[in-house]
Every structure is written in structure tokens, then in C-alpha cells.
Amino acid sequence: MTDSTTPPPPEQPATGGQPQGQNPYTMATLAHATVFTGFLGPLIFWLIGKDQSPFADEEGKKALNFGILISIAYIISVIPFIGWLIWIAAIIAALVFGIQGAMAANSGKPYKYPFTLPIVK
């Protein structure tokens, strides 16, 4: 006699909503890496990644808050005489802290900006 039941298929590992082969920290990394654009880059990557993982949601919010602060600094930089100094300081801060945040997020570690405005919670 033969067994008429077929064995169950092997279980697939849970990916948390991520497509196979995709780094679960990608959206958080991209949100941090684009803070030099102001709020627009982090906003886009936060909106894409917030439903993919709690880590992407939390880190995206942090990057978005810092991006809003950078956008404010860019707006203030139109002030004559001192404006270019503010712009240079803002772009350097955005690049340095954005790279640090992207590196931390890519390795799965949370990153806290040294200064930010907690607008998006």
C-alpha cells in the first residue's frame, strides 16, 4: 500500500514583508543618506519604508526630523552677509551626520542625530 498524503512543503523563512534578497535596512539607510536634500529625500524613503519594518519607520522619522531642520537652515541662509556661512555649515552637517546615520542604519543600529527638531513622531 502507498501513502496517499503528500508531505507538506518546506517552510519559507519569514522576511517581514521584504522581498527575498533585499536588505531590511535599505530604506532607513537611504533616508539618512539623503538628509542633505532637506526634508524631501528622507520623506520619500520614510513613506516607502515605514510599512516594511519598524526599524525603517523609526529611523526614517529621525532622518525626516533632521531633514526638516536642514531645510530651515537652507531657508535662513538667504540672509545677506551671513547666509553663506549658514548654508556651508548646514550642508557640512547634513553630509557628515547623514553619512554616519546611513552607516549605522545599514548595519542595523539606531542613530541619534546630535541636534534635531522632534516634529514627526
Secondary structure, DSSP 8 states (H G I E B T S, - for coil): ---------------TT--TT--TTHHHHHHHHTGGGTTHHHHHHHHHHTTT-HHHHHHHHHHHHHHHHHHHHHHHTTSTTTHHHHHHHHHHHHHHHHHHHHHHHHTT-----SS------
